[in-house]
């Protein structure tokens, strides 16, 4: 019986790359991690922008500006709305769900 062919290195690389979250998803996850540091606190529009700026430094700071800007745009288009009196922890859960879709 013959041995199965070794996997193609390009296929392996592509599989690894495709399993990685997008940069927009990484930004959403970094935001969620930041919000989880104070999960009971309220989230506001201004607070969300502040968290996004801090998370962008962490998740996107090493990238070229054009890539970081496109990641911001993609996340802004997918951001869950801030409805009612939502906590930071609840919004973090919504951000994690959004990251899975990005």
N, CA, C and O atoms as a GROMACS GRO file, in nm:
protein
  408
    1UNK      N    1   0.084  -0.118   0.000
    1UNK     CA    2   0.000   0.000   0.000
    1UNK      C    3   0.089   0.124   0.000
    1UNK      O    4   0.190   0.128   0.071
    2UNK      N    5   0.053   0.222  -0.078
    2UNK     CA    6   0.137   0.341  -0.088
    2UNK      C    7   0.106   0.440   0.024
    2UNK      O    8  -0.004   0.443   0.079
    3UNK      N    9   0.205   0.520   0.055
    3UNK     CA   10   0.191   0.622   0.159
    3UNK      C   11   0.109   0.739   0.104
    3UNK      O   12   0.121   0.773  -0.013
    4UNK      N   13   0.025   0.801   0.190
    4UNK     CA   14  -0.048   0.919   0.142
    4UNK      C   15   0.050   1.032   0.113
    4UNK      O   16   0.154   1.045   0.178
    5UNK      N   17   0.014   1.112   0.018
    5UNK     CA   18   0.101   1.224  -0.020
    5UNK      C   19   0.110   1.323   0.096
    5UNK      O   20   0.014   1.345   0.169
    6UNK      N   21   0.226   1.380   0.110
    6UNK     CA   22   0.247   1.482   0.214
    6UNK      C   23   0.163   1.605   0.178
    6UNK      O   24   0.149   1.640   0.061
    7UNK      N   25   0.107   1.670   0.280
    7UNK     CA   26   0.027   1.789   0.250
    7UNK      C   27   0.112   1.897   0.183
    7UNK      O   28   0.229   1.914   0.215
    8UNK      N   29   0.050   1.967   0.092
    8UNK     CA   30   0.118   2.075   0.022
    8UNK      C   31   0.143   2.190   0.120
    8UNK      O   32   0.050   2.234   0.187
    9UNK      N   33   0.267   2.239   0.130
    9UNK     CA   34   0.298   2.347   0.224
    9UNK      C   35   0.214   2.473   0.202
    9UNK      O   36   0.180   2.543   0.297
   10UNK      N   37   0.181   2.501   0.077
   10UNK     CA   38   0.098   2.619   0.049
   10UNK      C   39  -0.042   2.599   0.107
   10UNK      O   40  -0.100   2.692   0.162
   11UNK      N   41  -0.096   2.478   0.093
   11UNK     CA   42  -0.228   2.448   0.152
   11UNK      C   43  -0.226   2.464   0.303
   11UNK      O   44  -0.321   2.515   0.363
   12UNK      N   45  -0.118   2.420   0.364
   12UNK     CA   46  -0.106   2.433   0.510
   12UNK      C   47  -0.103   2.580   0.549
   12UNK      O   48  -0.173   2.620   0.642
   13UNK      N   49  -0.024   2.659   0.479
   13UNK     CA   50  -0.016   2.804   0.509
   13UNK      C   51  -0.150   2.871   0.490
   13UNK      O   52  -0.192   2.951   0.574
   14UNK      N   53  -0.219   2.840   0.382
   14UNK     CA   54  -0.350   2.900   0.358
   14UNK      C   55  -0.450   2.862   0.467
   14UNK      O   56  -0.529   2.945   0.512
   15UNK      N   57  -0.446   2.736   0.508
   15UNK     CA   58  -0.537   2.692   0.614
   15UNK      C   59  -0.511   2.768   0.744
   15UNK      O   60  -0.604   2.809   0.812
   16UNK      N   61  -0.384   2.787   0.777
   16UNK     CA   62  -0.348   2.861   0.898
   16UNK      C   63  -0.394   3.006   0.887
   16UNK      O   64  -0.451   3.060   0.981
   17UNK      N   65  -0.368   3.070   0.773
   17UNK     CA   66  -0.408   3.209   0.753
   17UNK      C   67  -0.559   3.227   0.759
   17UNK      O   68  -0.608   3.323   0.818
   18UNK      N   69  -0.632   3.137   0.698
   18UNK     CA   70  -0.778   3.150   0.694
   18UNK      C   71  -0.842   3.122   0.829
   18UNK      O   72  -0.956   3.163   0.853
   19UNK      N   73  -0.772   3.054   0.917
   19UNK     CA   74  -0.824   3.028   1.051
   19UNK      C   75  -0.802   3.144   1.147
   19UNK      O   76  -0.856   3.145   1.257
   20UNK      N   77  -0.723   3.243   1.105
   20UNK     CA   78  -0.694   3.358   1.190
   20UNK      C   79  -0.809   3.459   1.181
   20UNK      O   80  -0.867   3.476   1.074
   21UNK      N   81  -0.842   3.526   1.292
   21UNK     CA   82  -0.945   3.630   1.283
   21UNK      C   83  -0.895   3.748   1.200
   21UNK      O   84  -0.775   3.776   1.195
   22UNK      N   85  -0.988   3.817   1.136
   22UNK     CA   86  -0.952   3.936   1.060
   22UNK      C   87  -0.902   4.043   1.156
   22UNK      O   88  -0.921   4.032   1.277
   23UNK      N   89  -0.839   4.146   1.102
   23UNK     CA   90  -0.793   4.255   1.189
   23UNK      C   91  -0.912   4.328   1.252
   23UNK      O   92  -0.902   4.373   1.366
   24UNK      N   93  -1.022   4.339   1.180
   24UNK     CA   94  -1.142   4.401   1.238
   24UNK      C   95  -1.193   4.316   1.354
   24UNK      O   96  -1.235   4.369   1.457
   25UNK      N   97  -1.190   4.185   1.338
   25UNK     CA   98  -1.232   4.095   1.446
   25UNK      C   99  -1.137   4.106   1.565
   25UNK      O  100  -1.181   4.103   1.680
   26UNK      N  101  -1.009   4.117   1.537
   26UNK     CA  102  -0.912   4.133   1.646
   26UNK      C  103  -0.936   4.262   1.723
   26UNK      O  104  -0.920   4.266   1.845
   27UNK      N  105  -0.974   4.368   1.651
   27UNK     CA  106  -1.006   4.495   1.716
   27UNK      C  107  -1.129   4.479   1.805
   27UNK      O  108  -1.132   4.528   1.917
   28UNK      N  109  -1.231   4.411   1.754
   28UNK     CA  110  -1.352   4.387   1.834
   28UNK      C  111  -1.320   4.306   1.959
   28UNK      O  112  -1.371   4.335   2.067
   29UNK      N  113  -1.235   4.206   1.946
   29UNK     CA  114  -1.198   4.123   2.062
   29UNK      C  115  -1.115   4.202   2.162
   29UNK      O  116  -1.131   4.185   2.283
   30UNK      N  117  -1.026   4.287   2.113
   30UNK     CA  118  -0.947   4.371   2.204
   30UNK      C  119  -1.038   4.469   2.278
   30UNK      O  120  -1.017   4.496   2.396
   31UNK      N  121  -1.138   4.522   2.209
   31UNK     CA  122  -1.235   4.609   2.275
   31UNK      C  123  -1.311   4.533   2.383
   31UNK      O  124  -1.330   4.583   2.494
   32UNK      N  125  -1.354   4.411   2.351
   32UNK     CA  126  -1.428   4.330   2.448
   32UNK      C  127  -1.343   4.300   2.571
   32UNK      O  128  -1.392   4.305   2.684
   33UNK      N  129  -1.216   4.270   2.549
   33UNK     CA  130  -1.127   4.245   2.664
   33UNK      C  131  -1.115   4.367   2.753
   33UNK      O  132  -1.114   4.356   2.875
   34UNK      N  133  -1.106   4.485   2.691
   34UNK     CA  134  -1.097   4.608   2.768
   34UNK      C  135  -1.226   4.634   2.846
   34UNK      O  136  -1.221   4.670   2.963
   35UNK      N  137  -1.339   4.615   2.781
   35UNK     CA  138  -1.467   4.637   2.848
   35UNK      C  139  -1.488   4.540   2.964
   35UNK      O  140  -1.551   4.575   3.064
   36UNK      N  141  -1.435   4.420   2.953
   36UNK     CA  142  -1.450   4.320   3.059
   36UNK      C  143  -1.371   4.354   3.185
   36UNK      O  144  -1.388   4.288   3.287
   37UNK      N  145  -1.286   4.454   3.179
   37UNK     CA  146  -1.212   4.495   3.299
   37UNK      C  147  -1.303   4.565   3.399
   37UNK      O  148  -1.272   4.573   3.518
   38UNK      N  149  -1.416   4.617   3.351
   38UNK     CA  150  -1.517   4.680   3.437
   38UNK      C  151  -1.654   4.642   3.382
   38UNK      O  152  -1.725   4.728   3.330
   39UNK      N  153  -1.693   4.515   3.392
   39UNK     CA  154  -1.813   4.467   3.323
   39UNK      C  155  -1.944   4.527   3.372
   39UNK      O  156  -2.041   4.531   3.297
   40UNK      N  157  -1.950   4.572   3.495
   40UNK     CA  158  -2.076   4.625   3.548
   40UNK      C  159  -2.098   4.772   3.514
   40UNK      O  160  -2.210   4.822   3.529
   41UNK      N  161  -1.995   4.839   3.470
   41UNK     CA  162  -2.007   4.982   3.438
   41UNK      C  163  -2.088   5.005   3.312
   41UNK      O  164  -2.100   4.915   3.228
   42UNK      N  165  -2.143   5.124   3.298
   42UNK     CA  166  -2.221   5.156   3.178
   42UNK      C  167  -2.129   5.183   3.058
   42UNK      O  168  -2.014   5.223   3.074
   43UNK      N  169  -2.183   5.162   2.939
   43UNK     CA  170  -2.110   5.195   2.818
   43UNK      C  171  -2.184   5.309   2.748
   43UNK      O  172  -2.306   5.308   2.736
   44UNK      N  173  -2.108   5.408   2.704
   44UNK     CA  174  -2.163   5.523   2.634
   44UNK      C  175  -2.096   5.533   2.497
   44UNK      O  176  -1.998   5.463   2.471
   45UNK      N  177  -2.147   5.619   2.411
   45UNK     CA  178  -2.083   5.640   2.281
   45UNK      C  179  -1.939   5.688   2.298
   45UNK      O  180  -1.848   5.637   2.234
   46UNK      N  181  -1.921   5.785   2.385
   46UNK     CA  182  -1.787   5.838   2.408
   46UNK      C  183  -1.696   5.730   2.468
   46UNK      O  184  -1.579   5.719   2.431
   47UNK      N  185  -1.749   5.653   2.561
   47UNK     CA  186  -1.673   5.544   2.622
   47UNK      C  187  -1.634   5.440   2.519
   47UNK      O  188  -1.523   5.387   2.522
   48UNK      N  189  -1.727   5.409   2.428
   48UNK     CA  190  -1.697   5.311   2.323
   48UNK      C  191  -1.585   5.361   2.234
   48UNK      O  192  -1.497   5.284   2.196
   49UNK      N  193  -1.586   5.490   2.200
   49UNK     CA  194  -1.480   5.546   2.116
   49UNK      C  195  -1.345   5.541   2.187
   49UNK      O  196  -1.243   5.512   2.126
   50UNK      N  197  -1.347   5.570   2.316
   50UNK     CA  198  -1.223   5.565   2.395
   50UNK      C  199  -1.168   5.422   2.398
   50UNK      O  200  -1.048   5.400   2.381
   51UNK      N  201  -1.256   5.326   2.421
   51UNK     CA  202  -1.215   5.185   2.424
   51UNK      C  203  -1.163   5.143   2.288
   51UNK      O  204  -1.064   5.069   2.279
   52UNK      N  205  -1.228   5.188   2.181
   52UNK     CA  206  -1.182   5.151   2.048
   52UNK      C  207  -1.043   5.208   2.020
   52UNK      O  208  -0.959   5.141   1.961
   53UNK      N  209  -1.019   5.331   2.063
   53UNK     CA  210  -0.886   5.391   2.043
   53UNK      C  211  -0.778   5.312   2.118
   53UNK      O  212  -0.671   5.285   2.063
   54UNK      N  213  -0.808   5.276   2.244
   54UNK     CA  214  -0.710   5.198   2.322
   54UNK      C  215  -0.688   5.060   2.260
   54UNK      O  216  -0.575   5.013   2.251
   55UNK      N  217  -0.796   4.996   2.219
   55UNK     CA  218  -0.786   4.862   2.160
   55UNK      C  219  -0.712   4.867   2.027
   55UNK      O  220  -0.639   4.774   1.993
   56UNK      N  221  -0.732   4.974   1.950
   56UNK     CA  222  -0.664   4.986   1.821
   56UNK      C  223  -0.513   4.994   1.840
   56UNK      O  224  -0.437   4.938   1.761
   57UNK      N  225  -0.471   5.065   1.944
   57UNK     CA  226  -0.327   5.071   1.972
   57UNK      C  227  -0.270   4.932   1.994
   57UNK      O  228  -0.160   4.901   1.949
   58UNK      N  229  -0.346   4.848   2.064
   58UNK     CA  230  -0.301   4.713   2.094
   58UNK      C  231  -0.311   4.621   1.973
   58UNK      O  232  -0.215   4.552   1.939
   59UNK      N  233  -0.427   4.620   1.909
   59UNK     CA  234  -0.454   4.521   1.804
   59UNK      C  235  -0.401   4.562   1.667
   59UNK      O  236  -0.367   4.476   1.586
   60UNK      N  237  -0.393   4.692   1.641
   60UNK     CA  238  -0.360   4.737   1.506
   60UNK      C  239  -0.237   4.826   1.499
   60UNK      O  240  -0.196   4.867   1.390
   61UNK      N  241  -0.178   4.857   1.612
   61UNK     CA  242  -0.067   4.952   1.617
   61UNK      C  243   0.053   4.916   1.532
   61UNK      O  244   0.129   5.004   1.491
   62UNK      N  245   0.072   4.789   1.504
   62UNK     CA  246   0.188   4.744   1.427
   62UNK      C  247   0.162   4.741   1.276
   62UNK      O  248   0.252   4.709   1.199
   63UNK      N  249   0.039   4.774   1.236
   63UNK     CA  250   0.001   4.761   1.095
   63UNK      C  251   0.019   4.892   1.019
   63UNK      O  252   0.021   4.999   1.080
   64UNK      N  253   0.031   4.885   0.887
   64UNK     CA  254   0.031   5.008   0.807
   64UNK      C  255  -0.102   5.082   0.826
   64UNK      O  256  -0.205   5.020   0.851
   65UNK      N  257  -0.098   5.214   0.814
   65UNK     CA  258  -0.216   5.296   0.836
   65UNK      C  259  -0.336   5.251   0.752
   65UNK      O  260  -0.448   5.246   0.802
   66UNK      N  261  -0.312   5.220   0.627
   66UNK     CA  262  -0.423   5.183   0.538
   66UNK      C  263  -0.493   5.057   0.586
   66UNK      O  264  -0.615   5.047   0.576
   67UNK      N  265  -0.419   4.961   0.639
   67UNK     CA  266  -0.479   4.837   0.689
   67UNK      C  267  -0.557   4.865   0.817
   67UNK      O  268  -0.668   4.816   0.835
   68UNK      N  269  -0.498   4.945   0.907
   68UNK     CA  270  -0.566   4.980   1.031
   68UNK      C  271  -0.695   5.057   1.003
   68UNK      O  272  -0.798   5.030   1.066
   69UNK      N  273  -0.690   5.151   0.909
   69UNK     CA  274  -0.809   5.230   0.876
   69UNK      C  275  -0.919   5.142   0.817
   69UNK      O  276  -1.036   5.160   0.850
   70UNK      N  277  -0.883   5.050   0.731
   70UNK     CA  278  -0.984   4.960   0.672
   70UNK      C  279  -1.042   4.869   0.779
   70UNK      O  280  -1.161   4.838   0.775
   71UNK      N  281  -0.962   4.827   0.873
   71UNK     CA  282  -1.012   4.744   0.984
   71UNK      C  283  -1.111   4.823   1.069
   71UNK      O  284  -1.214   4.770   1.110
   72UNK      N  285  -1.079   4.950   1.095
   72UNK     CA  286  -1.172   5.037   1.168
   72UNK      C  287  -1.305   5.049   1.093
   72UNK      O  288  -1.412   5.037   1.151
   73UNK      N  289  -1.295   5.073   0.962
   73UNK     CA  290  -1.417   5.089   0.881
   73UNK      C  291  -1.502   4.963   0.886
   73UNK      O  292  -1.624   4.970   0.901
   74UNK      N  293  -1.438   4.848   0.874
   74UNK     CA  294  -1.512   4.722   0.875
   74UNK      C  295  -1.581   4.700   1.009
   74UNK      O  296  -1.696   4.655   1.014
   75UNK      N  297  -1.512   4.732   1.117
   75UNK     CA  298  -1.574   4.715   1.249
   75UNK      C  299  -1.686   4.815   1.271
   75UNK      O  300  -1.792   4.780   1.322
   76UNK      N  301  -1.663   4.942   1.233
   76UNK     CA  302  -1.769   5.043   1.249
   76UNK      C  303  -1.897   5.000   1.178
   76UNK      O  304  -2.007   5.020   1.231
   77UNK      N  305  -1.884   4.941   1.061
   77UNK     CA  306  -2.001   4.898   0.986
   77UNK      C  307  -2.075   4.785   1.056
   77UNK      O  308  -2.194   4.766   1.034
   78UNK      N  309  -2.005   4.710   1.139
   78UNK     CA  310  -2.064   4.592   1.204
   78UNK      C  311  -2.093   4.612   1.352
   78UNK      O  312  -2.149   4.524   1.416
   79UNK      N  313  -2.055   4.730   1.408
   79UNK     CA  314  -2.072   4.751   1.552
   79UNK      C  315  -2.217   4.734   1.595
   79UNK      O  316  -2.308   4.784   1.530
   80UNK      N  317  -2.239   4.663   1.707
   80UNK     CA  318  -2.375   4.655   1.760
   80UNK      C  319  -2.419   4.792   1.811
   80UNK      O  320  -2.336   4.868   1.862
   81UNK      N  321  -2.546   4.824   1.798
   81UNK     CA  322  -2.593   4.954   1.846
   81UNK      C  323  -2.590   4.960   1.999
   81UNK      O  324  -2.601   4.858   2.067
   82UNK      N  325  -2.577   5.080   2.050
   82UNK     CA  326  -2.583   5.102   2.195
   82UNK      C  327  -2.727   5.138   2.229
   82UNK      O  328  -2.768   5.254   2.218
   83UNK      N  329  -2.803   5.039   2.269
   83UNK     CA  330  -2.945   5.060   2.298
   83UNK      C  331  -2.971   5.048   2.448
   83UNK      O  332  -2.927   4.952   2.512
   84UNK      N  333  -3.041   5.144   2.503
   84UNK     CA  334  -3.080   5.137   2.644
   84UNK      C  335  -2.962   5.146   2.738
   84UNK      O  336  -2.854   5.192   2.702
   85UNK      N  337  -2.987   5.100   2.859
   85UNK     CA  338  -2.884   5.100   2.964
   85UNK      C  339  -2.808   4.968   2.958
   85UNK      O  340  -2.840   4.874   3.031
   86UNK      N  341  -2.709   4.962   2.873
   86UNK     CA  342  -2.631   4.840   2.855
   86UNK      C  343  -2.500   4.852   2.932
   86UNK      O  344  -2.441   4.960   2.938
   87UNK      N  345  -2.457   4.743   2.991
   87UNK     CA  346  -2.331   4.745   3.065
   87UNK      C  347  -2.215   4.715   2.971
   87UNK      O  348  -2.232   4.668   2.858
   88UNK      N  349  -2.096   4.744   3.021
   88UNK     CA  350  -1.975   4.716   2.944
   88UNK      C  351  -1.961   4.566   2.918
   88UNK      O  352  -1.917   4.525   2.811
   89UNK      N  353  -1.998   4.485   3.017
   89UNK     CA  354  -1.990   4.340   3.000
   89UNK      C  355  -2.087   4.288   2.895
   89UNK      O  356  -2.053   4.199   2.817
   90UNK      N  357  -2.208   4.342   2.894
   90UNK     CA  358  -2.306   4.302   2.793
   90UNK      C  359  -2.260   4.342   2.653
   90UNK      O  360  -2.276   4.267   2.557
   91UNK      N  361  -2.203   4.460   2.644
   91UNK     CA  362  -2.154   4.506   2.513
   91UNK      C  363  -2.033   4.422   2.470
   91UNK      O  364  -2.015   4.396   2.351
   92UNK      N  365  -1.952   4.381   2.565
   92UNK     CA  366  -1.837   4.294   2.532
   92UNK      C  367  -1.886   4.163   2.471
   92UNK      O  368  -1.827   4.114   2.375
   93UNK      N  369  -1.994   4.106   2.525
   93UNK     CA  370  -2.051   3.984   2.467
   93UNK      C  371  -2.097   4.008   2.324
   93UNK      O  372  -2.074   3.924   2.237
   94UNK      N  373  -2.160   4.120   2.300
   94UNK     CA  374  -2.206   4.153   2.165
   94UNK      C  375  -2.088   4.172   2.070
   94UNK      O  376  -2.094   4.132   1.954
   95UNK      N  377  -1.981   4.233   2.120
   95UNK     CA  378  -1.862   4.251   2.036
   95UNK      C  379  -1.798   4.117   2.000
   95UNK      O  380  -1.751   4.099   1.888
   96UNK      N  381  -1.798   4.024   2.094
   96UNK     CA  382  -1.741   3.891   2.064
   96UNK      C  383  -1.824   3.820   1.958
   96UNK      O  384  -1.769   3.752   1.871
   97UNK      N  385  -1.955   3.834   1.964
   97UNK     CA  386  -2.042   3.774   1.862
   97UNK      C  387  -2.016   3.842   1.727
   97UNK      O  388  -2.014   3.776   1.623
   98UNK      N  389  -1.998   3.972   1.728
   98UNK     CA  390  -1.968   4.046   1.605
   98UNK      C  391  -1.835   3.999   1.547
   98UNK      O  392  -1.824   3.983   1.426
   99UNK      N  393  -1.736   3.978   1.631
   99UNK     CA  394  -1.603   3.934   1.584
   99UNK      C  395  -1.612   3.801   1.512
   99UNK      O  396  -1.539   3.778   1.416
  100UNK      N  397  -1.700   3.713   1.556
  100UNK     CA  398  -1.714   3.583   1.489
  100UNK      C  399  -1.769   3.599   1.347
  100UNK      O  400  -1.743   3.515   1.261
  101UNK      N  401  -1.844   3.706   1.323
  101UNK     CA  402  -1.901   3.729   1.190
  101UNK      C  403  -1.809   3.806   1.096
  101UNK      O  404  -1.834   3.809   0.975
  102UNK      N  405  -1.705   3.867   1.150
  102UNK     CA  406  -1.616   3.950   1.066
  102UNK      C  407  -1.511   3.866   0.994
  102UNK      O  408  -1.429   3.921   0.921
   0.00000   0.00000   0.00000
